[in-house]
Amino acid sequence: MRISRISALLAAGAIMFLSCTELPEENNGNNGNEENNPGVGSSELVLLASDMIIQANGEDAVQLTVLSDGEPVTEGVRLYDGKTNKLLELPDMTFTTTETGEYSFWAAYGTSHTDIVSVTAIGFPVPELPEDPDPENTSFSRKVLLTQFTGTGCGYCPGMITLLRSLMEDEDYSSRTVLAACHTYNSDDPAYLDDRLDQAMGVTGYPMVVADMYYAYNNYNSEAGLKNVIDAAYDRTDAKAGISARAELNGNTLVVLTSVKAAGTSEFRIGAWLLEDGIEGRQANYSSWPGDFDTHDNCIRIADSRVSNFDFTGHSLGTLESGQTTEYAFVMNLEEDWNTDNCHLVIFITTPEEGEDFFTVNNAIPCGINESVPFQYR
């Protein structure tokens, strides 16, 4: 993680530029299958699944396809269970099930192996995406993702909370941002997040706000400085894609179906974070800032965007061309003591930083539980 100063903005407060580098391939969290399958990850062989989510009714089906150098192959293809590495017999390479759960597959052809592909079977109908209100349009509105790093044991965090509350009351800024609070300061925090997003974003002190995984700001005494950071983040790029989503909760299983529509050719990644409001926890307050700081909102409960231990920039969608769309599905299992009525989502896309080897957030949307969000155009 490299951190350098942006001198042009320092007058407004402590602002830092963050750039992320990925871990070597052996540490990037590929489910631990590399040891058993040293050939997994061959670029010459690809396994495709027609759907990421199916209903476990014995009828909803996933069609698996193997491509060798871009051409479909069937003769000589061997399919394996991604968890047990046992050879599978799937007639016509079609998978159905009546049991809910996550299933994974990989394929071998000759001496080459594919990456692992996962499919989740759920006990209720798969959600449908909202209709595109303007199919020919690729001019999307854009929101900045603000990640607030905080914790109940952080005595100076009420200062930053005060700034963010004031900011969210300003329509000019609240309309251009989506806020997520990452409680990673102290492990006895009732909103504590095990995932180390703070390390992934190079956070070295609290409180801190990171805009679009690019700018970081830690001056809790200057609202003008925080506004400058948001302005800088918002103005630095146009929306390279739009996001639509539908989120449905059944019991404690949350299915989030998303679609990304490109405004221009680019590589994309996608992430979804589950947030919860109204978490009660005694907040340290060193300077006696006025207000109630013991109720915590927008707390990240699940950060489904992990690439590696130090990279949460999202799951790869590959390269999309202008006007092209692709879908990605998230399945989250909520814990029993979370208040689902207070839960909501932030969904974001990241793109490569020009001339660099890391990704930053390009666009984000909020989405309620059991709600849908269509593409947002200018």
N, C-alpha and C positions, 0 to 999 in steps of 0.2 A: 504494500500500500504506500503510495507516494502522496505527500501533502506539500503543496506550495502556496504561497500567498498571491492574492490578486491585489496588487498595489492600488489599482484605480478605485477599489471599493473599500479600502481599509479605513478611510475616514468615517464611514458609517458604523463601523464595529469590526469585530473579529470575524473575517470571512475567509474560508479556506477553499481550495480547489481539490477535489478528491478524484483520484483515478484508480481503478481497480484492475488487478491482474489476476488471471485464473491460475489455479494450482496445476501442477503437472497432471497428465492424464490418469496416472495411477491413483491419484487422490481425489478424483472428481465425483465420487459417490455413485458408481455404476452398479449398485446393488451387490457388490462383492462377488460377481460371477466371473471376473477375469481369471482368477486362479484356476477354476474348474474348466473354463473355456478360453484358452489363450488366443483363439482366433476370433472371439467376439469383437466386433467393431470394424471388420473388413469394409473398405470403401467400395469394393467391387460388388458386394452382395447386399441387398436391402430387403427387409421384410416390411410390408405394408399391411395395415389393418383398416378395413372400411369404416369402422367405428371404434371410438374409445370407450363408449358406454353402451350397454344393452340392458334390456329388461330380462330378468331371470325367469322367463316363462316357458322356456323350451322352444320358442318359436322365433324370437328376435335373434338374429344371427350376425356374426362378424365374418366377412370374407377375407382370408389371408392371401396375400400375393407376394411372391418372391421375384425380385428383379435382379438379373445378373447383367452388369454393364448396361442397365437401363431397359433390358428386354425381359419380359415375363418368362419364367421357366417352371415346369412342373415335374418332368421326368428326372428322377434322381434326387429330388429335394427331400430332405429329412427335417421334420418338425420336432422340436423338443419343448418340454415344460421348462419355463424359465426359472422356476424355484427348485425343482428336483433334478433337472437335466435328463429326465427320462424321455425316451423316444415316444412320440404320440402318434396315434392313428386317427387322423381327421379326414373323413371322406370329402373329397372335393375341396379340401383345405378350408372347410366351413366350421365355425365354432358356435355352439349353442350350449345353454346350461339352464338348470332349474335351481341352482344354488347360488346365492348372493356371495359376492367376494371379489377379490382381485385375482386375475389370471394373467400369466405372462408366458411369452413364447419367444423362441429364437429358431433360426433355420440354418441348415448346413447344405451346401451344394459343392460337390467336389472337395477341395481342400479349404474352401472359404466358409466363414460363419457370419451371421448378421448380428446386429445389435438386438437387444431384448425389446420387445414390444409388449405393453401392458394393456389389458382390457378389464374394465370393471363391470360386474353384473349387479344391478340394483333391483330391489323388490317392488318397484313402482315404475310407471311409464317415464321414459326419458323426456326431459323438458324440450320444448320447441323454442327456437330463437325468435325474437320479434321481427316483423317484416321490415325490410329496408325502406324507409320513407322516400328515398331519392336515389334509385339504383345507379343513375348515370353520374352522380355527384362524387367527387373525391376531395372536396375542400372541407376539411373537418375542423371543428372547434377543438381547443386544447386546454388541458388542465395540468398544473404542476403538482407533483406528488411531494408533500412535505412529510418527512419522517422525524418525529420529535423523540429524542432520546432522553429518558427521564427515569424516575423511580421514587418510591415513597421515602427512601432514606436520603434523598438528595435535597439538602436544605436550601439550595439556591434555585431549585427547579420551579418553585412558585413564581419567581420573577419571569421566567420564560413562559410559564402557563398564562400569566397575566397578559403578556404581549400577544400570545396566540389568541386568547379570548377576545381581546380588543380587535385584533385583525379579522377574526371570523365575523365580527359585527359590521365590518366594512364590506359592502356588497362588491366593491371593485376588486377586493382581494379574495373574498370567500367564493366568488363565482369563478375564479381562475385557479383554485387550489382544491386538493383533497388531502385531508390531514389524517395521519396514522401515528399513534403514540406507542413507542417501543420501550417497555419497562425492563431494562436490563441492568439497572444500577445495583440493586440489592435482591438477593434470592428469596428473602422472606416477604417480598412484595406480593400481594394477592393477584396482581396482574403480571407477574414476572414471566418473561418469555425465555425459554431455554435456548432457542436459536440465537446465535451470536451475531445479530445484525449489526451491533455496534462495532465489532471487530471487522465485519465485512465492509463497513463503510468508513473505516479508519477513525472511529470516534475515540478520542483519547481523554476527554473530559466531559463532565455533565454540568449544566444542561447543554444540549446542542440540538440544532435543527438542520437537517440535510434536505436540500431541494433537488429533486430529480436525480438523486444519487450522484450529484455533480458539485454543488456548492454546499459548504457547511458554515453554520453561523452559531456563535456562542455568547454574544453580548446580550445578556438578559436585561440590560438597562436601556436599550435603544430600540424603540419600535420603528423608528425611521430606518435603522440599519437592517432590520428584518424585512421591511418592505422593499428595500433596495435589492436584497437577495432574491426575493420573489420576482421582482421586475426583471432582474438580470436573467433568472432562470426562464421566465416566460418568453422573453424577447430573443433568446439565443437560438431558437429553432422554431420552425413551423411544425404542425402536426403531420407526421409522415404516414399516419394511418388513423382510422377510427376504430372504436371498439363497441360492439353490442354484446348484451349478455342477458341470460335468464337464470335465476337462482331459485331452486325449489328445495324445501326441507321436508323430509319424511322421517318422523321419529328423530333420531339424532344424526341422520345421514343427510348431508347437504350436497346437492349436485349443482354445479355451476357450468352451464354451457356458454361458451363465448365464441364470437366471430371477430376476426380482424380483417379490415379492408384497406388495402394499401393506396396511398396517394401517389406514390412513386416507387421505383424499384429499390428495395433495401432488404437487408436481413433483419428478422424480427425475433424477439423473445417475448414471452408473456408470463405474468405472475398474478396471483390472487391472494389477498390477505383477508382473513376474517377478523373483524373488529368487534369489540363489545363495549357498550356504554354502561355507566352506573355502577362500576366496581368500587366498593368501599374499602378504603385503606388509609390509616393515619399518615398524613404527609408531614415530613419535617419542613420547618419554615424558619430559617435562620434570621431573616430580616423582617419578620412579622408583616409580610405583604397582606393587605386586607382581602378577605374573601374566603369562600369555602374551597379548600384544596383536597379534601378527604374523599370526594367523589370523582372518579377517574373515567373519562370517556375516550372513545376511539382507540382502546387498548388492543394491540395485536395479540390475538389468541393463536392463530395459525398463519404462518408465512409460507405459503405454497409457491415458492419461486427459487428454491435452492438448486444451484448448479454445483457448488462445493461448499466446504465449511466457511470459505471466505468469499463467496460469491452468491448473491441472491437476486441476480438480474433476470431470472426467469427461464422457462422451458423453451427450447428452440422451436420456431415455426418455419425455419428455413428462409429462403429468399422469395419474396412476393414482388410481382410487377404491378404497375399502376392499374387500379381497378380490380385486381385479383383479391379474392377472399379466401380465408382458411378458418377452420374451426379448431377449438381446443376445449377439452372438458376437464373439470376439476371435481374430485369427490373428496369431501372432508367429513371426518367423523368427529362430532362435537361431544365434549365431555358433559356428564350428567349435571354437574353443578354450574354450568354456564347458563345464563339467562338468554334463551334464544330470542325472546321478544326484544332484547336490547342489542341483538347482533346485526351487523351489516357488513358489506364488503367494499374493498377497493381493488379494482382490477387495472393493471397497467401493462404497457408494452415498453420494451427497451430496444434500442438500435445501436449499432457500433458508432463510437465517437470517431469522427473523421480524422484519419491519420494516426489513430491510436489502436491499441489492442484490447480495449474494454468497452462495455456497454453502459449507456445511461438511459434514464427514463425519458421517453418522448411524449407519452400521453397517458392519461389515467381517467377512470370514471368511478363514481360511487354507484353501488347497487344494493338495494334492500333485499332482505330475505323474502322469498315468494313474490318477487317483483322482476320486471324486465326493464332493460334500458336499450333503446334503439340507437343506431349510429347518430351521433350529434354533429350536425353540419353548421357551418358559419351562417 
